[in-house]
Amino acid sequence: MKTPVAFIIFNRPDTTKRVFEAIRQAKPPKLLVIADGPRGDRPGEAEKCAAARAVIDGVDWECEVLTNYSDVNLGCKKRVSSGLDWVFDNVDKAIILEDDCLPDLSFFDFCENLLERYENDSRIMSICGVNFQLVNRNINYNSHSNYSYYYSMFHDCWGWATWKRAWKYNDVNMNLWPQVKTEKLLNNLLFDDRSVKYWVKIFQSAYENKVNSWFYPWFFSCRVHSGFGIFPEKNLVSNIGFGMAGTHTIDQNNPYANLCLEKLDLPLVHPPFMIHNKKADKYTQNTRFSPSLVLRIQRKLKKLFLAKMQN
């Protein structure tokens, strides 16, 4: 590996160890670790944060380790955004993993290949490791296609990679949002009134700091600059952090929790065009970012099954 890895940790030493082990197998030459501080009103959290940071002491390969640890709790939005600002003050590109995003080893090859291929192509702003369409293979619009990945208007944060040249557009305060909202510019960027209504609500909440998320400002920044994301043909990252310890991933019955990992073979087969996969994106909008009736039924059935098993 030649590419630096940025590792975002907090208070979960158990998931941190699992993700760290995957990083350890990949052996990046540089590891940049971002950590938030404990919350003062959470007994025992300081010890958990210390235990998570101690995992980094397990680096046993030739690797430069840089740390950006906060003594106080900044929260998800400020800590991750400021941490990634620090990352891209030090490196020009990075593969980024949070402490609950467990990658297949081929994820690192996938990111490294595409970071090099699209390094100077401003049309691409991120490379993502997930393929959520594999939740339901019967309606998956990209699995087993002729290419290793597809272009998307969406971006995701469960294992991804980007460049300093793209991150410079990140506006954590979403200063352009009032103008975009007033002029109804999302109508030009999204599929239909339903998706526009959904994202207006999300972006307004993020703008007003009603949701503690760094990702929504980043996604907004990518959209207003018409930057594409890249998604793999197979799912390369599994979120193992669903549960009460999660910040935004609390529902253990979520159909996207603990998705199976798959391996993506090299060499990658590159599309000969750059056109976003509209069918795949519509599916993503109607499920990942706006749960459809189908997924709500799946969740309900799963809960009923688990309740029956407990009885």
Secondary structure, 3 states (H helix, E strand, C coil): CCCCEEEEECCCHHHHHHHHHHHHHHCCCEEEEEECCCCCCCCCHHHHHHHHHHHHHHCCCCCEEEEEECCCCCHHHHHHHHHHHHHHHHCCEEEEEECCEEECHHHHHHHHHHHHHCCCCCCEEEEECCCHHHHCHHHCCCCCCCCCEEEECCCCCCCEEEEHHHHCCCCCCCCCHHHHHHCCHHHHCCCCHHHHHHHHHHHHHHHCCCCCCCHHHHHHHHHHCCCEEEEECCCCEEECCCCCCCCCCCCCCCCCECCCCCCCCCCCCCCCCCCECHHHHHHHHHHCCCCCHHHHHHHHHHHHHHHHHHC
